[in-house]
Amino acid sequence: MITTLTLNPCIDRTITIKGFQYGGLNRVLHTRSDFSGKGINVSIAVHQLGEATECLGFNYVEDSAFVKESLEKLGIRYRFIDIEGSLRTNIKVFDEQSSTMTEFNEHGHYVGAEALERLKQLVLAGAGDAAIMVFNGSVPEGVPKTVYQSLIAAVKASGVKTVLDADGELLLEGLKARPYFVKPNLYEFETAFKVKVRSKQDIVRIAREIIADGVELVCVSLGKEGAVLVGGDEAWFAPATDIKVKGVQGAGDSLVAGICLAIRQELALDQMLRYGVAAANASLIREGTLLCTAADFQAMLPRVAVEKITL
């Protein structure tokens, strides 16, 4: 089973326009609202790709019924710690003309020490059923930046492969626990390691430093440029596929889901990248935070090209 953790769930309200005018009038083509959160997105993608999954995390009491009904409708297992407050709302403005997303994300409600302790026990219990555990996304106020580090370290003892997809201090602190697989995007990668990436080889060199510290796999998503996956002595690049993009939200989470599926199937590194990019592409062709489907994933797989990177 692929188990995910979401500490800061949300409602994503996506507004689609054509030709964004900063400071001017923008005509809305259409809008949609989706229940979301990075770990939840990964679980939805995993489920729709045919693998068993479970969502763990915090759930706000004012929206508790809505959250549970949403996951039950999808047929996804969940276990949550209920806390006071309501779901945050994130506004996503997608410009069809440039395929660019502009985001306005709220903070989550404050979480206290007692809820954090209950969460740790929940994660430890969830590790008993998991082959892979995914730790990703932002955290609400009151949650320390070391939360992923401590939770990853706690579950690794049970033999679970751990995945980290976070930014800033959450990423840097989480790396100290040596997760199996990490997936920053290019901005997160450059910001965390204070570098300016000018080539794929730059990514490989830094990724190998991370791997030398105990991480097994490093994937850096490059948006419109594709993705790079580094593991051991190999490094692979998948350029972007020529597709009509309808929504970018959740594509990175689908990338994580696809690679996790490939890890479960013990595929080679190049095939892991193909799975990840095919899943991401299958999300990019859907609106809002709609995630990849098995049919679209299978259709995308043969269209994903990969090439080996040499230094």
Secondary structure in CASP SS format (residue, H / E / C, confidence):
PFRMAT SS
TARGET T0000
AUTHOR 0000-0000-0000
METHOD secondary structure of the structure
MODEL  1
M C 1.00
I E 1.00
T E 1.00
T E 1.00
L E 1.00
T E 1.00
L C 1.00
N C 1.00
P C 1.00
C E 1.00
I E 1.00
D E 1.00
R E 1.00
T E 1.00
I E 1.00
T E 1.00
I E 1.00
K C 1.00
G C 1.00
F C 1.00
Q C 1.00
Y C 1.00
G C 1.00
G C 1.00
L C 1.00
N C 1.00
R C 1.00
V C 1.00
L C 1.00
H E 1.00
T E 1.00
R E 1.00
S E 1.00
D E 1.00
F E 1.00
S E 1.00
G C 1.00
K H 1.00
G H 1.00
I H 1.00
N H 1.00
V H 1.00
S H 1.00
I H 1.00
A H 1.00
V H 1.00
H H 1.00
Q H 1.00
L C 1.00
G C 1.00
E C 1.00
A C 1.00
T E 1.00
E E 1.00
C E 1.00
L E 1.00
G E 1.00
F E 1.00
N E 1.00
Y E 1.00
V H 1.00
E H 1.00
D H 1.00
S H 1.00
A H 1.00
F H 1.00
V H 1.00
K H 1.00
E H 1.00
S H 1.00
L H 1.00
E H 1.00
K H 1.00
L H 1.00
G C 1.00
I C 1.00
R E 1.00
Y E 1.00
R E 1.00
F E 1.00
I E 1.00
D E 1.00
I E 1.00
E C 1.00
G C 1.00
S C 1.00
L C 1.00
R E 1.00
T E 1.00
N E 1.00
I E 1.00
K E 1.00
V E 1.00
F E 1.00
D E 1.00
E C 1.00
Q C 1.00
S C 1.00
S C 1.00
T E 1.00
M E 1.00
T E 1.00
E E 1.00
F E 1.00
N C 1.00
E C 1.00
H C 1.00
G C 1.00
H C 1.00
Y C 1.00
V C 1.00
G C 1.00
A H 1.00
E H 1.00
A H 1.00
L H 1.00
E H 1.00
R H 1.00
L H 1.00
K H 1.00
Q H 1.00
L H 1.00
V H 1.00
L H 1.00
A H 1.00
G H 1.00
A H 1.00
G C 1.00
D C 1.00
A C 1.00
A C 1.00
I E 1.00
M E 1.00
V E 1.00
F E 1.00
N E 1.00
G C 1.00
S C 1.00
V C 1.00
P C 1.00
E C 1.00
G C 1.00
V C 1.00
P C 1.00
K C 1.00
T C 1.00
V H 1.00
Y H 1.00
Q H 1.00
S H 1.00
L H 1.00
I H 1.00
A H 1.00
A H 1.00
V H 1.00
K H 1.00
A C 1.00
S C 1.00
G C 1.00
V C 1.00
K E 1.00
T E 1.00
V E 1.00
L E 1.00
D E 1.00
A C 1.00
D C 1.00
G H 1.00
E H 1.00
L H 1.00
L H 1.00
L H 1.00
E H 1.00
G H 1.00
L H 1.00
K C 1.00
A C 1.00
R C 1.00
P C 1.00
Y C 1.00
F E 1.00
V E 1.00
K C 1.00
P C 1.00
N E 1.00
L H 1.00
Y H 1.00
E H 1.00
F H 1.00
E H 1.00
T H 1.00
A H 1.00
F H 1.00
K C 1.00
V C 1.00
K C 1.00
V C 1.00
R C 1.00
S C 1.00
K H 1.00
Q H 1.00
D H 1.00
I H 1.00
V H 1.00
R H 1.00
I H 1.00
A H 1.00
R H 1.00
E H 1.00
I H 1.00
I H 1.00
A H 1.00
D C 1.00
G C 1.00
V C 1.00
E C 1.00
L E 1.00
V E 1.00
C E 1.00
V E 1.00
S E 1.00
L C 1.00
G H 1.00
K H 1.00
E H 1.00
G C 1.00
A E 1.00
V E 1.00
L E 1.00
V E 1.00
G E 1.00
G C 1.00
D C 1.00
E E 1.00
A E 1.00
W E 1.00
F E 1.00
A E 1.00
P C 1.00
A C 1.00
T C 1.00
D C 1.00
I C 1.00
K C 1.00
V C 1.00
K C 1.00
G C 1.00
V C 1.00
Q C 1.00
G C 1.00
A H 1.00
G H 1.00
D H 1.00
S H 1.00
L H 1.00
V H 1.00
A H 1.00
G H 1.00
I H 1.00
C H 1.00
L H 1.00
A H 1.00
I H 1.00
R H 1.00
Q C 1.00
E C 1.00
L C 1.00
A C 1.00
L H 1.00
D H 1.00
Q H 1.00
M H 1.00
L H 1.00
R H 1.00
Y H 1.00
G H 1.00
V H 1.00
A H 1.00
A H 1.00
A H 1.00
N H 1.00
A H 1.00
S H 1.00
L H 1.00
I C 1.00
R C 1.00
E C 1.00
G C 1.00
T C 1.00
L C 1.00
L C 1.00
C C 1.00
T C 1.00
A H 1.00
A H 1.00
D H 1.00
F H 1.00
Q H 1.00
A H 1.00
M H 1.00
L H 1.00
P H 1.00
R H 1.00
V C 1.00
A C 1.00
V C 1.00
E E 1.00
K E 1.00
I C 1.00
T C 1.00
L C 1.00
END
